């Protein structure tokens, strides 16, 4: 592999694409909103290595001490080296060789809003680059560093919480400002995310501040009309949780918490988690009056007028719920819906939550699983649909089964990726329910 240079960034040239890794798009102090980085071309930056991940529980709790987390560790993290640092707002960019005015896709990883990194196994834009797409993997703050709330934050900024969601918003702005340096079209951006990344995109599609920043979105296992129990709460309703956290950490206020060593910060968080059963509801986006301006069940009645693609899998997290909310939202907004119904080979976990990531990015060969010919065919089809969609808003193309968008007051057809073939059809609701009850979903 050789080096490749564009503007002030030195990356890696492969036979398939040009990679620019670990590019800082913003900087932020702990529990403060990020500021965009600016590049004027006077300095040269090394973009040949992945940047650090956001500090998270995984950095301070050995995987082998948490056997219930081994599934996703083996699936996406085993054999991958990670470093952790609070200076983690970075991008990995995969561009076609000789890219010129290419469509752009920005991908936000999942992880339940409290974990994840953009350098996990399976995240590689080489195949989409060969199909003419620039893929940007964007990293954001997670967990306590991304979603703590505090009155002093409200007093300083006029809003509270959602540091991680704001990081994603900043990443989109940075791409709009600089992607032309890598051969991208800043006016043809598609957002794509999986799980928490998809839910984040849904929230950004409900914000007027996102108007004009992107043309379309792909939400993998996380888009749609949300059930009431999962809706963001007002920022001030989560402050008691974080007040107890400060007390557990031995800090009298946020200023003390800002200087607490990370090891002690995460030790205090684990101690708090052990005493409560509502941790997940306090470590996620909130109604901040800025990006999420009002209750989501009201905002969702008028989402942005952009293109929508929504997907779910047969053993998804709460699979029947994913099917219902995705279909309902897709029908209302003319979205393209897909149902991934190919069980992953190698174990009995079916088409588990997030299994479609490797198919979309064409990274099956990097997995331990014994994928076969049908898997590779489905992978090429899904990545081709995504590439076509990112180019024009229409996933259809030569050699692909026809995919029609969902329409209001009709049965919601989905493009079903099945063991036998890919064709439009409907998900079998009882199968989804049975899978959820029988297999559930592997723990993250």
N, C-alpha and C positions, 0 to 999 in steps of 0.2 A: 504494500500500500504506500502511496505517495502523499505528500502534503498538497493541499490545494488552498488557494488564497482568494478571498473576495473582500473588497473594501479593506477593513482593518482586522479581519478575522482569518486566522490560519487554521484550516481544518484538515480532514483526511479524505483522500480520493480513493475510492474503490472501483471495481469494475462495474458496479451497479449504480453508484450515486456519490455525491459529495456530502460528508458528514461534518457538521459544526457542533461541537459538544460543549456543554458547560458554560454557555454564554449568560452572563448576568444581565437580567432585564430590569431589575429593581433592587433597592436596598431598603432595609427596615431595621430599626431598633426593636428590641423585645416589647411587645404589646403597644406598638405604634404602627400606623398605616404606612405602607411602602411609598417610596419615591422612585419614579422612573429613572433609569440610567440613560445617559445621553452619550452618543459616540460621534465625534466630529472628524474621524479619519486621521488624526494626528498621531495616534498610538496604534501599535499592533498587539492583538490579543491572541493568546494560544487557545484554540478551540478544538483540541485533540483528545480531551479526557472528559468523562462525565463529572459533573460537579457533585457536591455533597447533598445528601438528602436532608429534609427537615428533621431535626431531633424528634424522636417519638419513642413510645414504650419499647419498640423492638431493639433500640440501641442500648437499653439498660436492663433488659430481661432476656436472658439467653433462650433461644428457641427450644432447646432440649429440655429446659425447665418448664416449658409450657406445651406439653404434648398435644393439647387440644388445638394448637395453632399450626401443627405441622403440615396440614394439607396444603394451604396456600404458600407456606414456606417452600415446600418441595416443588410446587407448581411454578412459581415465579421468582424465587429468591435463592434457592440452593445453587451454590457455585458462583453466585454473583457477589462481588466485593462492594460493600457500601461504606462510605464515610458519612458522618453526620456533623452538621454545623448550622448555626442560626443564619449564616450568610448563604441561604439556600435558594434564593429566588433566581433560578436559572432555566435556560431553554436548551434543548437538543434539537437541532435542525437537520433534516435529511432532504437534500435537494437533487433533482435530476442533474445529470452531467450536462453542462452547457444550458442550464435553466434560463428561460427568458419569459417573463410575464406568465408564470405558471400559477394555476389555482393553488390555494393554501388551505391546509387542514391543521387546526390546533387541537391537540388531544390533552384532556385532563384525566389523570389517573384516578382510580377509586381507592378504597381503603376505609370506608366508614367515617370519613372526616377526621380520623385520628391516626392514620398511618398511610404508607405508600410512598413511592418515589417514581420519577420519570425514567429511571434507568433500570427498572425491573426487567427480568427475563420476559421475552415476548414483545417488548416495545422496540420496534425497529422499523423505520420508514423506507427501507430499501426497495421493497416490492412496489409500494405505491409510487416511489420516485421513478421506477421503470415505467410506470403507467402515467407519468406526467404530473404528479402531485408533489408539492413540497409539504412535508409533515413536520410539525413543530410539537414537541412534547414539552409541556409547561409544568413546572413544579410550583407548589404553593404551600403555605404553612398549614399544619394540621394539628389536631388535638388541642392541648392547652395553649400552645403558641399561636394557633389559628383562630380559636373560638372562645377564649375567655371574655367575660364581660365585667365591667367595673364602672362605678359612677364617675371616677376621675377621667376615664376615657371619654365619657359623654361630655363632661365639663370642658375638656380640651378640644374635642373635635366636633361636637354637636351631633355625634352618633356614637354607637357603641357596638363592639363585637364585630364578627365577620372579617377579621384580618385575612383569613384564607380566601374567602370569596372575593375580597377586594384585590388580593394578589392575582387572582385569575383575571379579573377585570383589567388590571394593569398589564398583564401579559398580552391581552388582546390589543390594548393600546400600543404597546411596544411593537408588536408584529405589524400593526398598521403603519407605524412610523418607519420601520427599518427593513421589512421583508423584501423590499425592492432591491436591496443590496445583495440578496441571495438569489435573485431572479424570480421573485414572487410578485403576484398581483395583489396589492393591498386592498383592492376593491372587490376581490373574489375570495372571501374567507369563509370557510365552513368550520364550525366548532364540533368537536366530537368528544364524548366522555363516556366512561363506564361506571356504573354504580354511583358512588358519591360524586364522581366527576360528571355523570349524566344529570344527577339532581342539581348540581351546581349550575349547569347549563340551563336547566329548566328555570331556575331562579333568575338567571341573567336575561332570559327571554321574557320575564315579567317586569323588567326594569326599563323605564323610559330612557335611562342613561345609556343603555346599550343600542339605542336606535342608530342604525346606519353603520355599526361596527362590523357586522357580519351578515352574510346572505342566507345561510341555512345552518341547520344543526343535525347531529346524529346523536341520539341518546340511547345507549346500550344498557338495558336493565336498570332504569332509573327515571324514565320520562313518563309524563302523563298527569292525569287528574289525581292528586294525592289523597289517600285516605286521611280522615281528620286526625287520627292519632299521630301522624307523621308530620303535621304542619309545623313550620317554625313558630316559636313563641316570641312574645315581646322580649327585648333584650333585658329589661329590668326584672323579668320573671326568673332569669337564670342567675342573677347576681347573688342570691343567697347561697347557691351551690359554690360559687367561686369565693364567697366570703369565708365559708367553711374551709375551703381549700387553703386560703391564705393562713387561717388559724392553724391548720394541720401542718403547714410549712413553717410555722413560727414567724410569720411576717405580719407586721401590723398594718401595712398598706401596700399598694401596688408598686411604689417606688422601691421598697425592700425586695419585693418579689422580682423586680427587674434585674437585680444583681445577684440573686440566689444562684449558686452553681447548678448546672443542669442536672447533675446526679441527684442532688437534694430535691430539686423541683419534681423530678419524676418519681422519686421515692415517696414524696408527700402525696403525689397523685395516686399512686398505687395504694397507699394507706387509706386514702379517702374512698377509692373505688371499692375497697374491701368492706366498707361499712354501709354502702348505698346500692340501690338497684336501679337508679335513674340516671346513671352516668352518661349513657348514649344521648339522652334527650338534652343534656346540658353542654355537650361538646359537638355542636352542629350549628348551622346558620340560624340566625335570629332575625326578627323584624327590627331593623336598625334605623328605619326612617330615611335611608339613603339608597342602598341598592335594593333592599326589600322594604318598600315604603309603607306597606299595609299588609293585613292578613292575606296569605297566599290564596285562600279559597275565594277571595274577592278579585285579586289581581289576575287569576288564571282565566277569568272570563274574557279578558282582552289581552292575549299574549302578542308579542311582536309578530308582524306580518313577514315571517321568514319561512323558508322551506323546512319541513320536519321529516326526519326518519327516526323510527322508534323500533327497537328490537328487544326480545326477551328469549329465554331458553326454557327447555322442557323441565329442568330441575332447578329453576331459578330460585332466588331468595323470595319466598312467598309467591311462588309461581302463578297461582290463580289471580293474585292481586296485580302482579306485573301485567298479566294478559288483559285484565279488565281495565286498569287505568291507562295502559298504552293504547288499547283499541278505542277507548272513549275519547281520549285526546286526539288520536290520529284521525278519527272520523270527523271530529269537529273542525280540524284544521287542515284537512286534505293531505295528511301525511302518508309517507310510505312506511308500512309496517312489515317487519320480518319476525318469523318464529324459528329459532334454531333448534332443530329436533334430531340432531345427530349425537348420539351418546359418545363421549370421549372414550377411546379404547384404553385398556390397561387397568381399570378398576370398575367398581359398581356405582359410581357417583353420577352417571348419566351426563346430560348436557348441563353441567354445573354452572352456577353463577360465575360469569367471566370467562367461560370456556371459548366464547366466540372471538375473544381478542386475538388469539394466535391465528385463527382463520382469517380475520380481516387483514392483519399485517403480514400474513404469509410466513409465519415463523414456526410452523409445525416441526420442521427438522431440528430446531433447537431444543425440543422438549424430550423428556424421557419416555413419552408415550409412543406406542407403536402405531402411529397414524398410517393409514393405507391410501389406496388410489382414490377412493370416494372422498376421503377427507381432503386430499390435495385438490380434487376437482371443485369441491364446495368452497375451499379457501380461495381458489382463483376466481370463482364466480362472485363471492362476497366482496373481495377486494376490487374486482372490476365494477361491480355495482357502486361501491363507495367512490371509486375514482371518477366514474361517469357523473355521479351525483355532485361531487365536489366541483366538477368542471361546469356543469350546466343546470343543476337542480333536477335532472332527470336521470335515474339510475340505469335506464335501458340502454342497450347497445348490441352490436352484432354478436350473434352466437349465444345470447343470454335469454332465458325464459322471460316472457313479457311480465312486467311488474306494473300494476295499476295503483294509483293512490287511493286511499280510503275516502269515502264520501259520506256526508251526513245522511241519516235515515236509511242506511243500507247495512247489510251484513258486512262486517269488517273482514275483508280478505287480507291475508298476510302472505308474503313470500315465504314458503316453508322449505327450509333446508332439511331434507329428510334422508334417511339411509339409502333410499332407492334413487331419488332424484330431487331436483329443485323445481318447485312449481307453486303457483298460487293455491291457497287453500285456507282452511280455518284450523286453529288450534283446538285440540280436544280437551275441553275444560276438565272433564273427569280425570283424564290422564295427568293434567297439571296438578290437580288436587291430590290424586293418589301419590304422585311423586313427592309432593310436599310432605304428606303424612308418613310415607314409607321411608323416604331417604332424607328428607329435609335438605339442608344445604351444609356443606362442610364449614366448619368454623374458620373465620379469618385469623 
